[in-house]
Amino acid sequence: HRRDLLEILEDRYDLRATLVTSQLPVENWHEYLDDPTVADAILDRLIHNAYKIKLKGESMRKKKLTRSGKKG
């Protein structure tokens, strides 16, 4: 799957906007992808010219659950 992601990013690089969301911090991607060369290539394409938005706070699902009194 990591090579598929790299291929998509290569095809889109400098041509199209790409939005990526993750609950995994960028600093943990090398460990998760488990292939340093591919991880470097993926991160190079994602991080270069990227706008990063880091959200803080509790999960909206958790807040909604608390208000409704229902469980998942």
N, C-alpha and C positions, 0 to 999 in steps of 0.2 A: 504493500500500500504506500510505503514511503516513496518508492520510485514513481508511482502514479501521481502522487502529490507534486513531486519535483517536475514531472513532465508537464502537468497543468500549469505550474508556476512559470516554467520556461516558455511555454506557449503564450502566456499572458504578459510576461515581463516587458515593460515599456510600451505596451499596446493597449492594455485594458486595466481598469481598476479591479482590485481583488480585495475582498473583505474576508478576514479570517477571525473567528472567535475561538477562544479556548479558555478552559478553567485552569490549564496547566501554565505556570509562569514560563516565559521564554527561557530563563536560565536552566530550566529542567528539560528542555526539548532534546538536547543531545542524549541524555540518559534514556528518555522515552523512545526516541527514534532508533537508538542502538546501532547506528552506523555513522561514525564520525564524518566521513566524507559526504554522504548524502545529507546529513544534518547541517553541515556547513553550507552546502549548496542551497538547501531550502531556506535556512535562516538568512543567508546573504540576499536572496531574492525577496524575502518578506520584510526584512528590517530596513534595507536600503530605501530611503524616501518614505518610510512608514509613518503614519500617525498612530500613536499608541494611546489607548484609553483604558485606564485601569479603574474598574469600579470597586467601590468599597461598600460595606454594609451587609446586612443580613439578606438572605434569600427572600425574594418576593413571595415564593411559594410558602415559605415558612411563616411569613407575616400574614398571608391570606388564610393559612391553616389556623393560626392562632385566633384570628378574628372570627372565623366561622365556627370554631370549636370542633371541626371535623378532622378526621385523620385520613391520610392518603388513600 
